Each structure stands twice: as C-alpha cells, then as structure tokens.
Amino acid sequence: MWKVEEMPGDFGHDFYNDGVTKYFVTSFELCIKRQVVDLLAEGYSSDQLDAQPVVTVEDWYSGRTDCGCTYQMTASLLDENHEVIQEFKPEPVTLDPECDDCSWKKVHHSFSDYGPGLRFVCFEHGGQDTRFWDGWYGVRVTGSSVSIEV
C-alpha cells in the first residue's frame, strides 16, 4: 500500500528541486507501482517509433534516516502485443541509515538501437522498509519520467 507525503517528510531529506513537494512512500509490505504508457495514444506515429528514438527513463528514490528500505525499478520497451523488446532492470538497492546517507538518488537509463516495433513503455518501481514497522517507513519515490527524443 502506498501513501503520498509532503517533502521532506519525517526523518527525510530535502529534494534538489524546490518545485517537487510530494513523494510516494512504501509500507512494510512490498509495494510496486506499474504504469504502461501507450505511445500511439500519446500522439507518436508508428513511423516515428519505428525510427528507434532514444527513450529515457528517470526515477528518484530515498530512505528515512531512522529506518532502512529497499528500492527496485524496471523499465521495459514493449511491442504492440506487450512483448518485451528491451528491458532495464538494475539490481535492487538496500539503504541502511547506519551506513548510507539515504538522501535522494537518481536512476537514469536511455534505450537506443532496440529495433522497430516500439508501441508501449512499461515503468515499474517500489520497495518496502527493512524493519517491517507498521506504517509508511519504506522507500520514497518521486520525479519519475519517461521521455522520447523524436
């Protein structure tokens, strides 16, 4: 289960951009959010997408200074049948306030040279706290984006 909180939140860190005032926070259970972006519905043509434009995904995550957390993220380029063309899935990250600063970290990846057929982008991220405390003590995420250079 997710919750939206105000920046910087209890035991939190300021974000680099003052315009970002909220973030999603996870619970003690694994919380995953997934969004599939239909690129044709967003106004891109099949010809534009088949030209293999650079697709960039970005996400920001942080932890609390009083409770550890895990973060994971997957971004996938999908064809018209929702089959994966190319995927970015970094190793999950564990933040421990006893040895990490738990401040906001950026995940950034650009897809290129993936072949024709791109029609959707699937973006998934989430995590949980490592102490299984009741409430919202897990990873915080904000600033997620998908951009396409045509």
Number of C-alpha atoms within 10 A of each C-alpha: 14 19 12 14 15 11 17 15 15 12 11 17 17 13 20 8 8 8 7 14 14 17 21 20 27 26 24 20 18 16 19 16 13 13 11 15 16 16 16 15 10 9 8 14 12 14 10 14 21 14 15 19 19 15 17 16 20 17 19 18 26 26 31 24 19 13 20 24 26 22 25 19 20 17 25 21 23 21 16 12 9 15 12 16 17 17 15 16 12 12 10 12 13 19 23 19 16 11 8 12 14 23 17 18 13 13 12 14 15 13 18 12 10 16 13 16 18 26 22 24 24 18 22 17 18 25 27 29 30 19 12 17 14 10 15 21 25 32 30 31 24 21 15 16 12 17 12 15 9 11
